[in-house]
Amino acid sequence: MGITGEIGGIDWAQRWRDIVRGPGGKSARPEPSGYWDRRARSYARITRHRSDEFLRVVEPYLGPHKTLIDVGAGAGRHAVPLAERVEWVTAVEPSEGMRAQIPHVDNMTVVASTWQDAEVAPTDIVICCHVLYGVDEPMPFITKLQASARERVFIMLRQGALPHPATRLRQLLGIPELPVPHFSDLFMVLIQMGIAPDVTFIRYPVVNHYADMDEAMTDCRMLMGDEWDEARARTLIEEMSTKNGDGLVIDGGTALSGIAHWQPAT
C-alpha cells in the first residue's frame, strides 16, 4: 500500500488537506494570532479537572527506563503525570502561554517549537494528542512521529464535535460547525500510509471551568470568529452555565476520542 495510493477511490491525504484548508484550498486555515497563548490559562484549568483514560491506554508501554516525547504538550496534561512513570519526557510545545502553564518537573525538557521544526532525539514512545486538527499536511507530520519513536506511537483525535460552549453556541445560533478532521479521517490516512494501527476508543466527560463570565466569553469568542454576537452569546452562556463559587461551570457532555497506536517499522 503506497504512501500516495488511494483507498476506495479516495485520496485520504487530499481529503484531509481539503478539510483543514477550507474553501479554495490554497493555504492552511490559520488560528488567530496568539490563540493558544490567550486560551492557555482557561485550557489548563479545564483539562486539569478532566479524567483521562488516555493514560490508561499508554500504561502497558511505560517503564522506569523508558523515554517519551509529548508532541503538542499543551499545559502538560499528559507530560506531567507520565514523567512520574518514565525516565525522561521531552515536551514539545510551540505556544509560550501553554509552556508557562507546564509545572516544573526534574525529568522533563520543554522544547519551544512546532513539531515540524523541532530538533529532538528519538525516544521509546511518542504521543500526540489533539494536535493534528490544524495540520494541513498530515503525512510528513506522522512520518516524523514514527521516525522519532523506537517502540510505540500514539495519536489521539476526537470523533465528533468539539465539546466546548462555542460548539453549543453555533448550534443555537444556526451557524455551521467549522470542519475539522476526525479520528476516522486519521485512520484512513494511516491506512493509506501503509500503517495498520491498533485502535482504542475512549469516552470521557468534558466540564469547562471558567474563572468568570469574561473568561468564558473570551474563550468562546476566539472560536466563533466573524459570527460572534456579543449580546446573544452572553445570554446563551449565562443560560448554559452554573455557578461554582466565584467561577462558572459549563457541562460539555461526553467526548468520544480514538487512539491509534502502533509499533514503528524498524
Secondary structure, 3 states (H helix, E strand, C coil): CCCCCCECCECHHHHHHHHHHCCCCCCCCCCCCCHHHHHHHHHHHHHHCCCCCHHHHHHHHCCCCCEEEEECCCCCCCHHHHHCCCCEEEEECCCHHHHHHCCCCCCEEEECCCCCCCCCCCEEEEEEECCHHHCCCHHHHHHHHHHCEEEEEEEEEECCCCCCHHHHHHHHHCCCCCCCCCHHHHHHHHHHCCCCCEEEEEEEEEEEEECCHHHHHHHHHHHHHHHCCHHHHHHHHHHHCEEECCEEEEEEEEEEEEEEEECCCC
